[in-house]
Amino acid sequence: MSNVKTQMIDFPSNGGTTPGYLAQPDDASQHPGIVVIQEWWGLVPHIKDVAERFAREGFVALAPDLYHGQASTEPDEARKLAMGLDAARAVEEITAAARYLKSLATVSPRQIGTVGWCMGGGLSLSAAAHNGDICAAVAFYGRPLSASDTAKLHVPVLGLYGEEDQGIPPEAVRTFEQELQKNQIPHEIHIYPDAGHAFFNDTRPHIYKPEAAQDAWQKTLAWFRKYLG
C-alpha cells in the first residue's frame, strides 16, 4: 500500500481538544488504529513520517501533539519540555486519542494499539496500564514500568531496547521482563546488541542502527497485526 492521506486534526480531550497528526490509507477499507507517541522532541517530522509508514502498512495512525505546538531539535530544550510535561495529563490525552480512533468509521476492528519512542515508549506502557481502550502496546526504549504499574497491565507488550542504552540498562529491562512473566502478561522483550538509545531514529545518523531498526519495525508490525487484527 502506497497512497496515504494525512491531516492535522483536533480531537476531544480533557474537556478541550488536543492537536494530532492523522495518517491513514487512502482507500475505502477499514483498518486497525494505532496511537503513535512522540519522543521528547515533540511532534517533529520524524514522528509524522513514522505515522505515515504505519498508514502505508494498513493502519490508521494518530500522533497526538502532547506539547500542543512546541517542539525542539536541541537536547537541553527537549529535556525541559519533557520535564514540564504532566505525565497524567499525557496519558489522558493518549487515552482520548485511542477513543477518537475508535470513533472513526475507517477504524475496524475497534481495537487500538499504542507505540512510542523514548519518553513516548514509557507513555505507551503507562497508557496501556491505565486505559481499557488499548489492546496492545509497543515500547521502543521506553522506561520500564514499576512493579505496581506492571501488575495493572492486561494487554500484550512488545519491548524493544538497546544493549548500549546508558539511560535504560539491560538489567532494568530484564527486571521488567520478570515482572511481565510474574503477572502472566503476554510479552516479547528484545535487547539489540551494539544499539544504544534512539537506535530507531533515522534522522540522527550518529545513533541510528539500520539493522536493529528494521528488525524492530517488522516485529512491531507483526505484533499489531497479531493483536489488533
N, C-alpha and C positions, 0 to 999 in steps of 0.2 A: 504494500500500500504506500503510495507516494503523496497523494493530494491531501492536504490538511487545511483546515480553516482556523484562524486564530483571532482573538479579540481580547481587549481589556474589558473587564466587567466589574460590577459592584454587586456583591451578594449579601443578603441579610446576616447580621452578626451582632451579638451583644446589644441589641436594641438599636443598632445603627447599621452601617454597612462596612465591608472590608473590600478593598480592591483586589483583583486577581487576574491572572493571565490564563485564559481558557484556550486549549488546543484540542481539536477533535478531528477525526477522519471526515473528509468531505464526501460523504455518501449518505444514503438513506437508511442505513442499517443502524441497529442499536449495539452498544459496546459497553464493557465494564468501565467503571470510573476509578480514577486514582488522584489522590491529593499529593502534589509534588511540593516538598517543603524545602525552602531556601537554606543556604549556608549563612554564615554571619555577615556575608557581604550584602545581602538583601536580594530583592527580585531583579537580578542582573541578567544580561543577555545569555549567560551560560545556563541559568535555570530555565529561562524561556525556551532555549534550544533543547534542553532535555525534555521539557513538556511536549515539544513538537516531535521529538523522537518517539515518545510514547504514543502520540497520535498516529504516527506512521506505522506503528506496530499494532494498531487496532484498539486503542484505549482513548477514553475521554479524560483529559488531564487538566486539572485546575491547580495552578500555583498561586496560593494566597500571598499577598504582599503584607507580611507581618510587620514591616516597618512603615507602612502607609506612606509610600512615596520616597522614603530615604534609602540611600544605598551608598556603598563606598568601594573603592579599589585599594584603599590603604589599610593595612592591618590594624594600626592603632585606632583609627576611626571606626573600623568594623568592630573592634573589640568593645568600644564604647557603646555602639549601637546594640550589640548583643547583651552587654551588661545592663543596659537600660530597658531591655525587653521584659515585660511582665509575662513570665512563663505560663501562669494560669490563664491569662487572657489569650496568649498564643494558642494554647490547647483548645480554648473555647472557639477561637477563630478557625482552627483546623477542623473541629467538630462541625462548625457551621458550614465549612466548605464541603465536607462529606455529605451533610444534609442537603446542601444545594445540588450536588451532583445527583443524589438520589431522586431529586425532584425533576430532573431533566428527562424529557421524552426520549432523548437519544441515548440514555443510560439504561442498560439492562444486561444482566440481572442487577437487582438493586443491592449489589454487594460492592463495597468501596474499600480500596486499599490505600495505605499511606506509604510514602517513601521520602526519605530526607537524607541530607548530607551534613556531616559535622554537627553544628547546632541543630539543624533540621533532622538529623538522624536521631538525636536524643528526643526531639519533639515528636517524631514519628512513633517512637516507643511509648512516650508518655501519653500521647493521644489515644493509642490503642489500649492502654491500660485503663483509661478513664472514659471511653466512648463506645457505647454499644453499636454505633453505626459502622464501625470499622471491622472488616472481616479478615484482613491480612496486613502485616506490617513489614517493611524493609528498612533497615538502618545501615547506611554507609558511614562507617567510623563515627557513629553516634555514641554519646556517653551512655554506658550501660545503666539500667535502672537499679535502684536499691532493691534489696531482697523483698521489702514490703510491697513495693510497686510491682515487682516482677510477679508476685503472687496474685496481683489483680488482672494479669493478662489472661485473656481467653481466646486469643487468635494466634494463628501461626506466625512465627517470627523468623525472618532471614537477616542475619547479621554479617556484614562484610567489613573486614578490618585489615589494617596493615601491620605487619610484624614490627616495622620500624617506627610506628607511631609513638612519638615521645609523650603525647598527652593522654593516650589511652593504651597502656602497655598490655601485652598479651595476657598477663596474669589477671588483670581486671576483666578481660573478655572471657577467660576461662571460668572465672568465678561466676560471671553472669550466665554462662552456658550451664554450669552446675545447678544454678537456681532454676533455670528453664527446665532442666531434666527433673529436678526435685518436684516441680509443680506440674509435671506431665504436660507441658506446653509443646505442641509440635514446633520444631525449630531446625534450622541449619545455621551453623556458625562457620565462617571461613576466614582464616587469617593468612593473608598473602605474604610470602617471603619477599624480602627486599623492597617492600612497598611501605611508604610512610603515610602520614595523614594526608587526606585530599588526593589520593592517587587517581581518583576518577576524573578530576578536573582538568580537561584538556586545554583550558585557557592558561594554564600555569605549567609551562613545559619543564620547569626545573623539578617538579614533583609528580608530574603525570607519568603513570606507568601503563602504557598501552595494553600489554597482555593481561595484566590484572584487571584493568578497567573493562576490557571486552568480555572477559570471563564473568566478572561481576554483573555486567549488563545482561548477559544471557541468562545467568542464574535468576536475576530479578524478573525478567520477562517470564521465565518458566514458573517462578513462584506465583506470580499474579495469574497466569493462565491456569494454574492448578487450582488455586483457591478462590478466584473470582469468576471463573467460567461457569 
